[in-house]
Amino acid sequence: MPDIAWLNGEFTSLAAAKVSINDRGYVFADGIYEVICTREGRPFLMEAHLRRFENSAAGLNLPLPDNYRDWPDIIAAGLEKAGYPETMIYIQMTRGVMPRRHDVPHPLTPQVVMTFRPKPRVDPAALASGQAAITVEEIRWSHCFLKTIALLPNVLMKQQARDQGCYEAIFVADDGEVHEGTAANVFFVRDGILYTPELGNYLLPGITRQYIIDQAPAIGLQVVSKRCLLPEMLAADEVFVTSTTVDAMPIVKIDNQPIGDGKPGPVTRKVAALFQ
Ligand SMILES: Cc1ncc(COP(=O)(O)O)c(C=O)c1O
């Protein structure tokens, strides 16, 4: 089954889906995105993802397209056409195609692309052993709570992590405040309690993060969302990072320092089990 795309109202093969070089996403990274994965074939936490999408759109003064209300049906049709056991749905909306100029003519027609691809498989060996991370200087803009496609700092820092043989880079401000990973939120465990950086300008309100916060009491865990500092994270018993595509990945080493006993811990395993 070929990967498929939905571009401005039409399903096509992914290879046939083309956008203009005048698209403001291409020229200015002027756009937003969402990633939704299916679980047992159905979009998981879709309403939460769409609410965040609406919030990102409002944050950029991007109008929602007229067909926005039909998106759940369009997504259902895309899933059926793609026919994968589990699908990763990527949705990108830019301010549209127009001659390059910084200010924005009104009215405008946003350009929407959805793609339907197999949900990437997370290597069970990586989950079992845990992964390493580095911390990096917070060089991103101050609106990281919007899911925009302005991801250059994230891309550069993820590559820096990979170049150092690590899985993730975790943004840390000058004053030592821990924000998030390049594509994931951060949790750590101390004396059985889960801590995660509180929401603010410098982190994305992760749908997976919120799901864990909501579900934690049912599995006997307390979560504290607060300002978190680097020394606390490095001294934690366990650290893990969370995202829609990976769920919960244990981080067993940060900046070459082992976390706890350097192995994925029991609380991380308990949280990961929420997704099974
Ligand atoms: C910067 C950033 N933070 C956090 C997350 C996790 O968000 P979610 O759980 O909604 O996938 C992502 C996911 O792509 C991200 O890009």
The ligand as an SDF file (V2000), in Angstrom:
LIG
                    3D

 16 16  0  0  0  0  0  0  0  0999 V2000
    9.1440   19.9980   21.0230 C   0  0  0  0  0  0  0  0  0  0  0  0
    8.2090   18.8970   21.4080 C   0  0  0  0  0  0  0  0  0  0  0  0
    7.8920   18.7330   22.7030 N   0  0  0  0  0  0  0  0  0  0  0  0
    7.0640   17.7500   23.1120 C   0  0  0  0  0  0  0  0  0  0  0  0
    6.5140   16.8610   22.1960 C   0  0  0  0  0  0  0  0  0  0  0  0
    5.5800   15.7780   22.6910 C   0  0  0  0  0  0  0  0  0  0  0  0
    4.2460   16.1130   22.3510 O   0  0  0  0  0  0  0  0  0  0  0  0
    3.1400   14.9820   22.0890 P   0  0  0  0  0  0  0  0  0  0  0  0
    3.0980   14.1460   23.3040 O   0  0  0  0  0  0  0  0  0  0  0  0
    1.8920   15.7520   21.8790 O   0  0  0  0  0  0  0  0  0  0  0  0
    3.5720   14.2090   20.8760 O   0  0  0  0  0  0  0  0  0  0  0  0
    6.8150   17.0040   20.8350 C   0  0  0  0  0  0  0  0  0  0  0  0
    6.2410   16.1000   19.8420 C   0  0  0  0  0  0  0  0  0  0  0  0
    6.5000   16.1930   18.6710 O   0  0  0  0  0  0  0  0  0  0  0  0
    7.6730   18.0660   20.4200 C   0  0  0  0  0  0  0  0  0  0  0  0
    7.9760   18.2330   19.1260 O   0  0  0  0  0  0  0  0  0  0  0  0
  1  2  1  0
  2  3  1  0
  2 15  2  0
  3  4  2  0
  4  5  1  0
  5  6  1  0
  5 12  2  0
  6  7  1  0
  7  8  1  0
  8  9  2  0
  8 10  1  0
  8 11  1  0
 12 13  1  0
 12 15  1  0
 13 14  2  0
 15 16  1  0
M  END
$$$$
